[in-house]
Amino acid sequence: MNRRLRVALLIETTCSYSRQLLEGVTAYGRDHGPWIFYHLEQPGDGTNPQRLRRWSPDGILARIASVARARQIKDLKIPTIDLLDETPYVGIPQVVADHRAIMGQAIDHLFMCGLQQLAYVGDRGTRFSEMRRQAFHDQLASLGWHARFPRQRPYEFTLRDHRFSGRSTRLAQWLRSLPKPIGVVVCNDARGSLVVRECSEAGIRVPDEVAVIGVDDDPLVWRLTEPSLSSVDPNARHVGYTAAELLHGLVERRVRLPRLTELAPARVIGRQSTDVLAITDAKVVEVVRYLREHACNRLTVKKLSRTFSISRRTAERWVDGAIGLSPSEEIERIRHERVKALLASTDMPLSQIADRAGYSYVESMCRSFKNRAGVTPGGYRRATRPRV
């Protein structure tokens, strides 16, 4: 019988990301335990680590908000993993979502909307926001945005103390000054919701003039936002599950862990705040919308051309000019996203998923998925949906 590890959790429950971390951690504890958990509700610096000595945990999973607190926890000499990535490395391994991959998915989503102007909104004084800001610029460079649009530049805004008043806020003034249409990537959902609200109060149409995408896929936030907020799901549950798995090895086998483990996000969940095609030609918009609506219905470029009585070459020129992908590439991208969504949210067998995504053969789906994702469909499902 597995030894019942005693694991202390210094993880707050005030945000969706933290709660999903805890879901992943406890799922691993059930799979490989049962573990005994000691959960300290107070976030970050609100808990005195010395309290943990009396409970004598085998390991600690924490979201550490300051260097001082990191050193206090390190002095306990208890195997620990940090899940916040808000402090420089002081000897405690960190397991976090990959900021570059998160920004890459957000940018790709806005590109697929036909948007050429992009901006980033971050939060003052938060390390994660600054890391995502840098990742935003790095990803633009790696995707060739500067070469493709040499006359354009990404815009930036840093939120400071946001106060309500009868006068226009600095954020609203900045939003009005942006060229339209534009796609805005925001550091998290809470701030994304603020950007959408400021647009509404400033008379700026979302998504037609400003398309907004956040990070965290927080159900409470996107439901309270009008129009509903698109977001990148950072796969926090998988981060928590993986952190627990690494802590298990650290406690039982004293394995050496890398200083930083970055895990890929799940996917973009597109909602009304980015439901736009920033294309001026109405006929091209019609073709692209049709392609996206029917890509999983075994649509081919030949069928697309026949539907609109245009040549294959014209269909390819129109679609590539609008979104930067050929019709066949866009069809494959949409099918891939459908497969990812079904793997992450259902227990459907692969044969049924292949049919739902528009593949004639499950083997074709699996081969295509492995080429794009780097893992098999089964591997992706296990990573995004740890057994509970």
C-alpha positions as CSV (number, residue, x, y, z in Angstrom):
1,M,0.0,0.0,0.0
2,N,1.3,3.5,-0.9
3,R,2.5,5.6,2.0
4,R,0.1,8.4,2.9
5,L,2.1,11.5,2.2
6,R,1.4,14.6,4.2
7,V,1.3,17.6,1.8
8,A,0.8,21.2,2.9
9,L,-0.9,23.5,0.3
10,L,-0.1,27.2,0.6
11,I,-2.5,28.0,-2.3
12,E,-5.3,30.6,-2.1
13,T,-8.8,29.9,-3.4
14,T,-9.6,33.5,-4.4
15,C,-9.2,33.0,-8.2
16,S,-10.2,30.3,-10.8
17,Y,-6.5,29.5,-11.7
18,S,-5.7,28.7,-8.0
19,R,-8.8,26.6,-7.6
20,Q,-8.0,24.6,-10.7
21,L,-4.4,24.1,-9.4
22,L,-5.9,22.6,-6.3
23,E,-8.2,20.3,-8.3
24,G,-5.1,19.0,-10.2
25,V,-3.1,18.5,-7.0
26,T,-5.9,16.6,-5.2
27,A,-6.6,14.5,-8.3
28,Y,-3.0,13.3,-8.3
29,G,-3.2,12.7,-4.5
30,R,-6.2,10.4,-5.1
31,D,-4.5,8.6,-7.9
32,H,-1.4,7.9,-6.0
33,G,-2.4,8.0,-2.3
34,P,-4.6,8.8,-0.8
35,W,-2.6,11.8,0.4
36,I,-3.3,13.8,3.5
37,F,-3.6,17.6,2.7
38,Y,-3.2,20.5,5.1
39,H,-4.6,23.5,3.2
40,L,-3.8,27.0,4.5
41,E,-6.4,29.4,3.1
42,Q,-4.5,32.6,3.4
43,P,-2.7,33.5,0.2
44,G,0.9,34.3,-0.5
45,D,2.5,36.2,2.4
46,G,-0.5,35.9,4.7
47,T,0.7,32.6,6.3
48,N,3.6,32.1,8.7
49,P,5.5,29.1,7.4
50,Q,6.6,28.2,10.9
51,R,3.1,27.0,11.5
52,L,3.9,24.1,9.2
53,R,6.6,22.7,11.6
54,R,4.0,21.5,14.0
55,W,2.2,19.6,11.3
56,S,5.4,18.0,9.9
57,P,4.5,17.8,6.2
58,D,6.5,15.6,3.8
59,G,6.2,18.2,1.1
60,I,4.9,21.7,0.3
61,L,3.1,23.0,-2.8
62,A,2.9,26.8,-2.6
63,R,2.3,30.0,-4.5
64,I,5.1,32.2,-3.2
65,A,4.6,35.9,-3.6
66,S,7.9,37.3,-2.3
67,V,11.6,36.5,-2.0
68,A,11.4,36.9,1.8
69,R,8.6,34.3,2.0
70,A,10.5,32.0,-0.3
71,R,13.5,32.0,1.9
72,Q,11.4,31.4,5.0
73,I,9.9,28.3,3.4
74,K,13.3,27.1,2.1
75,D,14.7,27.4,5.7
76,L,12.1,24.7,6.7
77,K,14.2,22.2,4.7
78,I,11.0,20.5,3.5
79,P,10.7,19.5,-0.2
80,T,8.8,22.4,-1.9
81,I,7.6,23.4,-5.3
82,D,6.4,26.9,-6.1
83,L,3.4,27.3,-8.5
84,L,3.4,31.1,-8.8
85,D,6.6,32.1,-10.6
86,E,6.3,35.6,-9.0
87,T,9.8,35.6,-7.4
88,P,13.3,35.0,-8.7
89,Y,14.8,31.5,-8.1
90,V,16.1,31.0,-4.6
91,G,16.5,27.2,-4.7
92,I,12.8,26.2,-4.8
93,P,11.8,24.6,-8.2
94,Q,8.9,26.3,-10.0
95,V,6.1,24.7,-12.1
96,V,4.1,27.2,-14.1
97,A,2.1,27.7,-17.3
98,D,4.2,28.6,-20.3
99,H,3.8,32.4,-20.9
100,R,5.3,32.3,-24.4
101,A,2.9,29.6,-25.5
102,I,-0.1,31.4,-23.9
103,M,0.8,34.6,-25.8
104,G,1.3,32.6,-29.0
105,Q,-2.1,31.1,-28.8
106,A,-3.7,34.5,-28.1
107,I,-1.9,36.1,-31.0
108,D,-2.7,33.2,-33.4
109,H,-6.4,33.6,-32.5
110,L,-6.4,37.3,-33.3
111,F,-4.5,36.6,-36.5
112,M,-7.3,34.1,-37.5
113,C,-9.8,37.0,-37.0
114,G,-7.9,38.8,-39.8
115,L,-6.6,41.5,-37.4
116,Q,-3.3,43.1,-38.3
117,Q,-3.0,45.7,-35.5
118,L,-2.3,44.3,-32.1
119,A,-1.9,45.6,-28.5
120,Y,-1.1,44.4,-25.0
121,V,-2.6,45.5,-21.7
122,G,-0.7,44.6,-18.6
123,D,-0.8,45.2,-14.9
124,R,1.7,47.4,-13.0
125,G,4.0,45.7,-10.5
126,T,3.1,42.1,-11.3
127,R,5.9,39.8,-12.5
128,F,3.5,37.5,-14.5
129,S,2.1,40.4,-16.4
130,E,5.6,41.7,-17.3
131,M,6.7,38.2,-18.4
132,R,3.6,37.9,-20.6
133,R,4.3,41.4,-22.0
134,Q,7.8,40.2,-23.0
135,A,6.4,37.0,-24.3
136,F,3.9,39.0,-26.4
137,H,6.7,40.8,-28.2
138,D,8.9,37.7,-28.5
139,Q,6.0,35.8,-30.1
140,L,5.3,38.6,-32.5
141,A,8.9,38.5,-33.6
142,S,9.0,34.7,-34.0
143,L,5.7,34.7,-36.0
144,G,7.2,37.2,-38.5
145,W,4.7,39.9,-37.6
146,H,7.2,42.8,-38.0
147,A,8.3,41.5,-41.4
148,R,4.7,41.0,-42.6
149,F,3.5,44.4,-41.4
150,P,6.6,46.7,-41.4
151,R,4.6,49.9,-41.1
152,Q,2.7,48.8,-38.0
153,R,3.7,48.5,-34.4
154,P,2.2,46.8,-31.3
155,Y,0.6,49.1,-28.8
156,E,1.0,48.8,-25.0
157,F,-0.8,50.1,-22.0
158,T,0.1,49.5,-18.3
159,L,-2.8,49.6,-15.8
160,R,-2.0,51.4,-12.6
161,D,-4.5,52.4,-10.0
162,H,-7.8,52.2,-11.9
163,R,-10.4,54.5,-10.3
164,F,-14.0,55.1,-11.2
165,S,-15.0,58.6,-11.9
166,G,-17.3,60.7,-14.1
167,R,-14.4,61.7,-16.3
168,S,-12.8,59.5,-19.0
169,T,-10.1,57.2,-17.6
170,R,-6.6,57.0,-19.0
171,L,-7.5,53.5,-20.3
172,A,-10.5,54.8,-22.1
173,Q,-8.5,57.6,-23.7
174,W,-5.9,55.1,-24.8
175,L,-8.5,52.8,-26.3
176,R,-10.0,55.7,-28.2
177,S,-6.5,56.6,-29.6
178,L,-5.9,53.1,-31.1
179,P,-6.2,52.5,-34.8
180,K,-9.3,50.4,-35.6
181,P,-9.9,47.5,-35.9
182,I,-7.4,46.2,-33.4
183,G,-6.9,43.0,-31.3
184,V,-6.0,43.5,-27.6
185,V,-4.3,40.8,-25.6
186,V,-4.8,41.3,-21.9
187,C,-2.6,39.8,-19.1
188,N,-5.6,38.0,-17.4
189,D,-9.4,37.7,-17.5
190,A,-10.0,40.2,-14.7
191,R,-8.2,43.0,-16.6
192,G,-9.7,41.7,-19.9
193,S,-13.2,42.3,-18.4
194,L,-12.1,45.8,-17.4
195,V,-11.0,46.6,-21.0
196,V,-14.3,45.4,-22.4
197,R,-16.2,47.5,-19.9
198,E,-14.1,50.6,-20.7
199,C,-14.8,50.1,-24.4
200,S,-18.5,49.9,-23.8
201,E,-18.5,53.1,-21.6
202,A,-16.3,54.9,-24.2
203,G,-18.7,54.0,-27.1
204,I,-16.1,51.6,-28.7
205,R,-17.7,48.6,-30.3
206,V,-16.4,45.1,-29.1
207,P,-15.4,43.1,-31.1
208,D,-15.9,45.2,-34.4
209,E,-13.5,47.9,-33.4
210,V,-11.6,46.3,-30.5
211,A,-11.4,42.5,-30.1
212,V,-10.3,41.5,-26.6
213,I,-8.8,38.2,-25.4
214,G,-7.7,37.5,-21.8
215,V,-6.0,34.6,-20.0
216,D,-7.3,32.1,-17.4
217,D,-10.7,31.2,-18.8
218,D,-12.3,32.1,-15.5
219,P,-16.0,31.1,-15.7
220,L,-17.2,33.8,-13.3
221,V,-15.4,36.6,-15.1
222,W,-16.3,35.7,-18.7
223,R,-20.0,35.2,-17.8
224,L,-20.0,38.7,-16.1
225,T,-18.5,40.3,-19.1
226,E,-20.7,41.6,-21.9
227,P,-19.9,40.7,-24.6
228,S,-18.5,37.5,-23.2
229,L,-14.8,37.3,-23.0
230,S,-12.6,35.1,-25.1
231,S,-9.7,33.6,-23.2
232,V,-6.7,31.3,-23.2
233,D,-7.1,28.3,-21.0
234,P,-3.7,27.9,-19.3
235,N,-4.6,24.3,-18.2
236,A,-4.0,25.1,-14.5
237,R,-5.4,21.7,-13.5
238,H,-2.6,20.0,-15.5
239,V,-0.1,22.3,-13.9
240,G,-1.3,21.3,-10.4
241,Y,-1.3,17.6,-11.3
242,T,2.2,17.8,-12.7
243,A,3.5,19.7,-9.7
244,A,2.1,17.1,-7.4
245,E,3.7,14.4,-9.5
246,L,7.1,16.1,-9.4
247,L,6.8,16.7,-5.6
248,H,6.1,13.0,-5.2
249,G,9.4,12.2,-6.9
250,L,11.2,14.8,-4.8
251,V,9.9,13.4,-1.6
252,E,10.1,9.7,-2.3
253,R,13.3,9.5,-4.4
254,R,14.9,12.9,-3.8
255,V,15.2,13.4,-7.6
256,R,16.7,16.6,-8.8
257,L,14.2,18.9,-10.5
258,P,14.9,21.7,-13.0
259,R,14.7,25.2,-11.8
260,L,11.7,25.9,-14.0
261,T,9.1,23.6,-15.6
262,E,6.8,25.3,-18.1
263,L,3.7,23.6,-19.2
264,A,1.7,24.4,-22.4
265,P,-1.8,25.9,-22.2
266,A,-4.8,23.9,-23.4
267,R,-6.4,26.1,-26.0
268,V,-8.2,29.4,-26.8
269,I,-11.9,29.5,-26.0
270,G,-13.3,32.0,-28.5
271,R,-16.4,33.9,-27.4
272,Q,-18.2,37.1,-28.4
273,S,-15.3,39.5,-27.6
274,T,-13.3,38.2,-30.6
275,D,-16.2,37.1,-32.8
276,V,-15.1,39.3,-35.7
277,L,-13.6,39.0,-39.2
278,A,-11.6,42.2,-39.8
279,I,-11.9,41.9,-43.5
280,T,-13.2,44.7,-45.7
281,D,-14.4,42.5,-48.7
282,A,-17.9,41.2,-47.8
283,K,-17.6,38.3,-50.3
284,V,-14.3,37.2,-48.7
285,V,-15.9,37.4,-45.3
286,E,-18.7,35.1,-46.5
287,V,-16.2,32.6,-47.9
288,V,-14.1,32.5,-44.7
289,R,-17.1,32.2,-42.4
290,Y,-18.5,29.4,-44.5
291,L,-15.2,27.6,-44.4
292,R,-15.0,27.8,-40.6
293,E,-18.6,26.8,-40.1
294,H,-18.3,23.7,-42.3
295,A,-14.6,22.7,-41.9
296,C,-15.6,19.7,-39.7
297,N,-18.3,18.6,-42.2
298,R,-15.7,17.0,-44.5
299,L,-15.3,20.3,-46.4
300,T,-12.7,20.3,-49.2
301,V,-11.3,23.3,-51.2
302,K,-13.0,21.9,-54.2
303,K,-16.4,21.9,-52.4
304,L,-15.7,25.4,-51.1
305,S,-15.0,26.7,-54.6
306,R,-18.1,25.0,-56.1
307,T,-20.3,26.5,-53.4
308,F,-19.3,30.0,-54.3
309,S,-18.8,29.4,-58.0
310,I,-15.2,30.5,-57.9
311,S,-12.0,28.8,-59.0
312,R,-9.8,27.0,-56.6
313,R,-7.1,29.5,-57.2
314,T,-9.4,32.4,-56.3
315,A,-10.6,30.6,-53.1
316,E,-6.9,30.1,-52.1
317,R,-6.0,33.7,-52.9
318,W,-9.0,35.2,-51.0
319,V,-8.6,33.0,-47.8
320,D,-4.8,33.3,-47.7
321,G,-5.0,37.1,-48.2
322,A,-7.5,37.4,-45.4
323,I,-6.0,35.2,-42.6
324,G,-2.6,34.2,-43.8
325,L,-3.4,30.5,-44.3
326,S,-4.5,28.5,-47.3
327,P,-8.1,27.0,-47.3
328,S,-6.7,23.5,-46.7
329,E,-4.5,24.8,-43.8
330,E,-7.4,26.6,-42.2
331,I,-9.6,23.5,-42.5
332,E,-6.9,21.4,-40.9
333,R,-6.4,24.0,-38.1
334,I,-10.1,24.0,-37.3
335,R,-10.3,20.2,-37.3
336,H,-7.3,20.1,-35.0
337,E,-8.9,22.5,-32.5
338,R,-12.2,20.5,-32.6
339,V,-10.2,17.3,-31.8
340,K,-8.4,19.1,-28.9
341,A,-11.7,20.4,-27.5
342,L,-13.4,17.0,-27.6
343,L,-10.4,15.2,-26.1
344,A,-10.2,17.7,-23.2
345,S,-14.0,17.9,-22.5
346,T,-15.5,14.4,-23.3
347,D,-14.8,10.7,-23.0
348,M,-15.8,10.0,-26.6
349,P,-13.8,7.2,-28.3
350,L,-11.3,8.4,-30.9
351,S,-13.4,7.0,-33.8
352,Q,-16.3,9.2,-32.8
353,I,-14.1,12.2,-32.3
354,A,-12.6,11.7,-35.8
355,D,-16.1,11.7,-37.2
356,R,-17.1,14.8,-35.3
357,A,-14.0,16.6,-36.6
358,G,-14.5,15.7,-40.2
359,Y,-11.9,13.0,-40.7
360,S,-12.8,10.0,-42.8
361,Y,-10.4,7.7,-40.9
362,V,-9.3,7.7,-37.2
363,E,-5.7,6.9,-38.4
364,S,-5.6,10.1,-40.4
365,M,-6.8,12.1,-37.4
366,C,-4.2,10.5,-35.1
367,R,-1.4,11.1,-37.6
368,S,-2.4,14.7,-38.2
369,F,-2.8,15.4,-34.5
370,K,0.6,14.0,-33.6
371,N,2.3,16.1,-36.3
372,R,0.7,19.3,-35.0
373,A,0.6,18.7,-31.2
374,G,3.7,16.6,-30.8
375,V,1.7,14.1,-28.7
376,T,-0.8,11.4,-29.6
377,P,-4.5,12.1,-29.0
378,G,-4.4,9.7,-26.0
379,G,-1.4,11.5,-24.5
380,Y,-3.1,14.9,-24.9
381,R,-6.2,13.6,-23.2
382,R,-4.3,12.2,-20.3
383,A,-2.4,15.5,-19.9
384,T,-5.5,17.7,-20.0
385,R,-7.8,15.5,-18.1
386,P,-6.1,13.8,-15.2
387,R,-8.2,11.0,-13.8
388,V,-10.3,12.0,-10.9
